[in-house]
Amino acid sequence: MIIGKRKTHRFDLEANREYKMPVGFFNAVRDNPMALYDVAYKFIRHHVDHEVPRLKELFDYYLAENRIKSWEGSPNPENAHNQVASSFARYITNIRVGYFMGNDIQYKVVKGDDQQESTAETLDDLIQHYNQAANAPYTDEMLKKDLSITGRAYDLVYVNEGETTLNLAKVDPTTAFVVYDDSIKAKPLFAVRYYQTGVLDDDLQEQYEIYTDNTLFHYHSNGGLPQTNAPEQAVQFDSQEPLFFGRVPLTEYKNNDERTGDWETELDQLDALDKAISTMANFQEDFNAAAMVITGKFADMTKPKYLLDKEGKKVLGKDGQPVILEPAHPNVKPSNRMFYLKPYVASTGLNGQRQIVNPTLQYVTKQYDANGWQTYVNFLINEVHKYTNTPNVNDPNFASNASGVAMSYKLWGSDQERKIQESLYKRGLRARLSACVAYWDKINALPGTNDVSSVVDMIKPNFDPNLPKNDDATAQLLQILSGIPELESQQTLREIAERITGVSADDEQQRIEDQQKYEAEQADKYDNGDTGIGNVFSTRKPAIVDVDNIAKHINGKNAAQYQQADEGDK
């Protein structure tokens, strides 16, 4: 059993509560730093007391610090007490992150009309530079990891002091949250990030940051984490600075509407799997230390030890026999691999009949149903795979040579969840990009006067699931599609070929244009005699041929030569 009081719920009923408050109440305190903090602290206190324990336990499971680590095991202290925790949660998360984010998100800027062409080109350059400079692909992978583990994730768009370049950072979900208004749209009102600073465990301070749509407030309190002090009384307001993102720059992402992780609903199955494996480990260890039962007499016996006097003589007892301190016993040593036994005569029955007893030696062990254990463990593993929609690559039916249709059916459940998660992730990306576009427009990085919402609508993020490649099937598909006359879009073929070549369709188009340009230049050089031997005599100008002079030359001067040649032949 797992130690602790039996619970009807694994986590606190308040452990996954979304924070909301009326807009009017927020507007009354938004410009007053201490009044705003008093409101924020109520959410901080709830977050620390109710939500953080759940988040930390989920992170523990990802690190294989499962509940089995607190399992009491057998009440006999002589028995084995193995506590084997599986890394199943980590396996599922890593599979999900690779499947969802293994290929970087591609952003395309689609202009609505010709008037947006300049804006679209500039916006595309800004996004490409931002994603590269801020290392957005890696941040996206880490966000997806947090989503898979805890069901929620946070990122922060920010600008370093003294700079104008945008940056991006993942924020630990155990140290941040967003508070929304109580409308159906649930617009973010403010976000909180709190963290501890100090020199190891000395000089501890708790730092608090409150983000609104136009201001960042800084606070601190001495003494460490909120669990160990009363920051609502000891907090000090440090400073505030303006923000130019047009919205709260700390964005929350959701894994699903319930904000649950990919394997959170299967924690009971993971605990059962850990217990089954630990029980088998204990059984194997106890089997190696089994008790030995011997029937019969040992041929190899020790000599008895007698009580001796000062002279080394045996002391006699009242019966006249030497006093025995340690009787003779079988000479059994743990290092011995062979024991010598012999039969003995025993008296049995009321009349003392004599009976010869043959010696035996055996171990007393607990019988264990190994086949039943294996069936139970496989059942648990299959249940976890099934209910988390995670493909079991160890399944013998999950063959690498399976048809595309068969593989699609095995990934069908994963694709359903991926579609939901992709929609929710795009919602978070839109918030991130809205903050970026608002800032770029504020510093005039975008041309003209722009409506931020319309500009953000031009950005189309594209997700490409990272699946095992089947280059042969893809090549056959390209051959089939290229033979269809009605298929005029070569862009489609290039997008399919990207799975094999790894070159994006746009890059491939640029390569084609560069190749065509190079071939045209080479042809032009050839026409102008600017290649091969002609390059030696080339004047870098087109050759001019005087046809009239050539004709006169042939008809006049060379006529006599033709005549002499004709006579010589005769």
Secondary structure as GFF3:
##gff-version 3
##sequence-region A 1 570
A	DSSP	beta_strand	19	21	.	.	.	ID=ss1
A	DSSP	alpha_helix	23	27	.	.	.	ID=ss2
A	DSSP	alpha_helix	33	46	.	.	.	ID=ss3
A	DSSP	pi_helix	47	51	.	.	.	ID=ss4
A	DSSP	alpha_helix	52	62	.	.	.	ID=ss5
A	DSSP	three_ten_helix	67	70	.	.	.	ID=ss6
A	DSSP	alpha_helix	88	101	.	.	.	ID=ss7
A	DSSP	beta_strand	106	109	.	.	.	ID=ss8
A	DSSP	three_ten_helix	114	116	.	.	.	ID=ss9
A	DSSP	alpha_helix	117	133	.	.	.	ID=ss10
A	DSSP	alpha_helix	136	150	.	.	.	ID=ss11
A	DSSP	beta_strand	152	159	.	.	.	ID=ss12
A	DSSP	beta_strand	166	171	.	.	.	ID=ss13
A	DSSP	three_ten_helix	173	175	.	.	.	ID=ss14
A	DSSP	beta_strand	176	181	.	.	.	ID=ss15
A	DSSP	beta_strand	188	199	.	.	.	ID=ss16
A	DSSP	beta_strand	202	211	.	.	.	ID=ss17
A	DSSP	beta_strand	215	222	.	.	.	ID=ss18
A	DSSP	three_ten_helix	226	228	.	.	.	ID=ss19
A	DSSP	alpha_helix	231	234	.	.	.	ID=ss20
A	DSSP	beta_strand	236	242	.	.	.	ID=ss21
A	DSSP	beta_strand	250	254	.	.	.	ID=ss22
A	DSSP	three_ten_helix	264	266	.	.	.	ID=ss23
A	DSSP	alpha_helix	267	288	.	.	.	ID=ss24
A	DSSP	beta_strand	291	295	.	.	.	ID=ss25
A	DSSP	beta_strand	297	298	.	.	.	ID=ss26
A	DSSP	beta_strand	305	306	.	.	.	ID=ss27
A	DSSP	beta_strand	324	326	.	.	.	ID=ss28
A	DSSP	beta_strand	341	342	.	.	.	ID=ss29
A	DSSP	beta_strand	344	348	.	.	.	ID=ss30
A	DSSP	beta_strand	353	357	.	.	.	ID=ss31
A	DSSP	beta_strand	360	364	.	.	.	ID=ss32
A	DSSP	alpha_helix	370	387	.	.	.	ID=ss33
A	DSSP	alpha_helix	404	410	.	.	.	ID=ss34
A	DSSP	alpha_helix	412	442	.	.	.	ID=ss35
A	DSSP	alpha_helix	452	457	.	.	.	ID=ss36
A	DSSP	beta_strand	459	462	.	.	.	ID=ss37
A	DSSP	alpha_helix	471	482	.	.	.	ID=ss38
A	DSSP	alpha_helix	490	501	.	.	.	ID=ss39
A	DSSP	alpha_helix	505	527	.	.	.	ID=ss40
A	DSSP	alpha_helix	534	537	.	.	.	ID=ss41
A	DSSP	alpha_helix	547	555	.	.	.	ID=ss42
A	DSSP	alpha_helix	557	569	.	.	.	ID=ss43
###
